[in-house]
């Protein structure tokens, strides 16, 4: 269950950089091939559901995955600014302090964007939900942790998310998976913003 702590602690000893530690942790979870075993169920999913601040009962878990990762980082001695714990993805943006928020269109100007939390509204809803989220209105969404950003000509944000349909897993199975947001794509149109947590 805690394989992710080994590379995190090892890298933490080699380098006190919290961004590297957070990226190392989420990459280690990705390597474990964590996939739901039933809707919002499975041993690691249940761990994220509880550790992230939820009740442990089956529920959408992308935001609780992020909160759990931040709690793990904190337990390893790193300073973390977690606007959660929250089970609501969009709340990461809405509860963050102004100095933590990075506007969507500023992401390609950030010197070292690793470890930022991306927040977007749901793809199954109209892109106008982004405006509602920016106005502080509760809306459903999705979130994950940025591992790298590519500027021109790609303009891509690479991230790792929980409860994701990415990574080639069977349709309907949430997993810890790679996700890529390309500028001017439907995902980009729904990005509310990014949150500095380390």
C-alpha positions as CSV (number, residue, x, y, z in Angstrom):
1,X,0.0,0.0,0.0
2,X,2.8,2.5,0.8
3,X,5.2,1.7,-2.0
4,X,4.9,5.4,-2.9
5,X,6.7,6.5,0.3
6,X,10.0,4.7,-0.6
7,X,10.9,6.9,-3.6
8,X,9.4,9.9,-2.0
9,X,11.5,9.5,1.1
10,X,14.6,8.6,-0.9
11,X,14.3,11.7,-3.1
12,X,13.4,13.8,-0.1
13,X,16.8,12.8,1.4
14,X,18.7,13.5,-1.8
15,X,16.9,16.8,-2.4
16,X,14.6,18.8,-0.1
17,X,12.6,20.1,-3.1
18,X,8.9,19.5,-2.3
19,X,7.8,19.7,-5.9
20,X,10.2,16.8,-6.8
21,X,8.9,14.8,-3.8
22,X,5.2,15.3,-4.8
23,X,5.9,14.4,-8.4
24,X,7.9,11.3,-7.3
25,X,4.9,10.2,-5.1
26,X,2.3,10.5,-7.8
27,X,4.5,8.8,-10.3
28,X,5.0,5.9,-7.9
29,X,1.3,5.5,-7.6
30,X,1.0,5.5,-11.4
31,X,3.6,2.7,-11.6
32,X,1.5,0.6,-9.2
33,X,-1.3,0.4,-11.8
34,X,-4.1,1.4,-9.4
35,X,-7.5,0.6,-11.0
36,X,-10.9,0.5,-9.4
37,X,-12.3,-2.9,-8.5
38,X,-15.9,-1.9,-8.9
39,X,-17.3,1.6,-9.0
40,X,-15.1,3.8,-6.7
41,X,-13.9,0.7,-4.9
42,X,-10.6,-1.2,-4.3
43,X,-8.0,-1.3,-1.6
44,X,-6.0,1.7,-2.7
45,X,-9.1,3.6,-3.7
46,X,-10.5,3.1,-0.2
47,X,-7.2,4.3,1.2
48,X,-7.4,7.5,-0.8
49,X,-11.1,7.9,0.1
50,X,-10.3,7.8,3.8
51,X,-6.8,9.4,3.9
52,X,-7.9,12.2,1.7
53,X,-10.6,13.3,4.2
54,X,-13.6,11.4,3.1
55,X,-15.8,8.9,4.9
56,X,-14.2,5.9,3.1
57,X,-17.5,5.1,1.4
58,X,-17.5,4.8,-2.4
59,X,-17.5,8.2,-4.0
60,X,-15.8,10.0,-6.9
61,X,-12.2,10.2,-5.6
62,X,-10.0,12.5,-7.8
63,X,-10.0,15.3,-5.2
64,X,-9.5,12.9,-2.3
65,X,-6.5,11.4,-4.2
66,X,-4.9,14.8,-4.4
67,X,-5.6,15.5,-0.7
68,X,-4.2,12.1,0.2
69,X,-1.0,12.8,-1.7
70,X,-0.7,16.2,0.0
71,X,-1.2,14.6,3.4
72,X,1.5,12.0,2.6
73,X,3.9,14.8,1.6
74,X,3.1,16.6,4.9
75,X,3.7,13.4,6.9
76,X,7.2,13.2,5.3
77,X,8.0,16.7,6.7
78,X,7.3,18.9,3.7
79,X,5.4,22.2,4.0
80,X,2.1,21.8,2.2
81,X,-0.8,24.3,1.7
82,X,-3.8,22.1,1.2
83,X,-7.0,24.0,0.5
84,X,-8.8,20.8,1.4
85,X,-9.2,18.1,2.4
86,X,-12.1,18.2,0.1
87,X,-14.0,15.6,-1.9
88,X,-14.9,18.3,-4.5
89,X,-12.4,19.0,-7.2
90,X,-13.5,22.6,-8.0
91,X,-13.3,23.4,-4.3
92,X,-9.5,23.2,-4.5
93,X,-9.6,26.4,-6.6
94,X,-12.5,28.0,-4.7
95,X,-10.9,27.5,-1.2
96,X,-7.4,28.4,-2.2
97,X,-5.9,31.7,-1.1
98,X,-5.4,34.3,-3.9
99,X,-1.6,33.8,-3.8
100,X,-2.0,30.1,-4.4
101,X,-4.2,30.6,-7.5
102,X,-2.6,30.5,-11.0
103,X,-4.9,31.7,-13.8
104,X,-5.4,29.2,-16.6
105,X,-3.8,31.4,-19.2
106,X,-0.8,32.0,-17.0
107,X,0.3,28.4,-16.7
108,X,2.8,28.6,-19.6
109,X,4.5,31.5,-17.9
110,X,5.1,29.6,-14.6
111,X,8.9,28.9,-14.1
112,X,8.5,25.5,-12.5
113,X,4.9,24.3,-12.7
114,X,5.5,20.8,-11.3
115,X,3.3,20.0,-8.3
116,X,0.6,22.5,-9.2
117,X,-3.0,21.1,-8.9
118,X,-5.1,21.6,-12.0
119,X,-8.8,22.1,-11.6
120,X,-11.4,21.8,-14.4
121,X,-15.1,21.3,-14.7
122,X,-16.6,18.1,-16.1
123,X,-16.3,17.3,-19.8
124,X,-19.9,16.0,-19.7
125,X,-21.1,19.5,-18.9
126,X,-21.1,22.6,-21.0
127,X,-17.9,24.7,-20.9
128,X,-19.9,27.5,-19.3
129,X,-19.6,25.7,-16.0
130,X,-16.1,27.1,-15.9
131,X,-17.6,30.6,-15.4
132,X,-19.8,29.3,-12.6
133,X,-16.8,27.8,-10.9
134,X,-14.9,31.1,-11.2
135,X,-17.8,32.9,-9.6
136,X,-17.6,30.6,-6.6
137,X,-20.7,28.5,-7.5
138,X,-20.5,24.8,-6.6
139,X,-20.1,22.7,-9.7
140,X,-18.7,19.2,-10.4
141,X,-15.2,18.8,-11.8
142,X,-11.9,17.0,-12.0
143,X,-8.4,17.5,-10.6
144,X,-4.9,16.1,-10.6
145,X,-1.3,17.0,-10.1
146,X,0.8,18.6,-12.8
147,X,4.1,16.7,-13.5
148,X,5.3,18.8,-16.4
149,X,4.2,21.5,-18.8
150,X,5.4,21.9,-22.4
151,X,5.3,25.3,-24.0
152,X,5.4,26.1,-27.7
153,X,4.7,24.4,-30.0
154,X,3.0,21.7,-28.0
155,X,1.3,23.8,-25.3
156,X,0.5,20.7,-23.2
157,X,0.0,20.1,-19.4
158,X,0.9,16.6,-18.3
159,X,-0.6,15.4,-15.1
160,X,-1.5,12.4,-13.0
161,X,-5.0,12.1,-11.6
162,X,-7.0,9.7,-9.5
163,X,-10.4,8.4,-10.7
164,X,-9.2,9.0,-14.3
165,X,-10.4,7.4,-17.5
166,X,-7.0,8.1,-19.1
167,X,-4.1,5.7,-19.4
168,X,-5.9,3.2,-21.7
169,X,-7.9,1.5,-18.9
170,X,-11.3,0.0,-19.6
171,X,-14.1,2.4,-20.1
172,X,-15.9,3.1,-16.9
173,X,-12.9,2.1,-14.7
174,X,-11.4,4.9,-12.7
175,X,-7.6,4.7,-12.2
176,X,-4.5,6.6,-11.3
177,X,-3.6,7.6,-14.8
178,X,-1.7,10.0,-17.0
179,X,-3.7,12.9,-18.4
180,X,-2.7,15.5,-21.0
181,X,-4.5,18.9,-21.4
182,X,-3.7,20.5,-24.7
183,X,-4.4,24.3,-25.1
184,X,-7.6,25.0,-27.0
185,X,-9.0,21.5,-26.4
186,X,-12.3,20.7,-24.7
187,X,-10.3,20.0,-21.5
188,X,-8.6,23.4,-21.7
189,X,-11.9,25.1,-22.2
190,X,-13.0,23.8,-18.8
191,X,-9.8,24.5,-16.8
192,X,-10.7,26.8,-13.9
193,X,-7.1,27.3,-12.9
194,X,-4.2,25.9,-11.0
195,X,-3.4,25.8,-7.3
196,X,0.1,26.1,-5.7
197,X,0.2,23.6,-2.8
198,X,4.0,23.2,-2.3
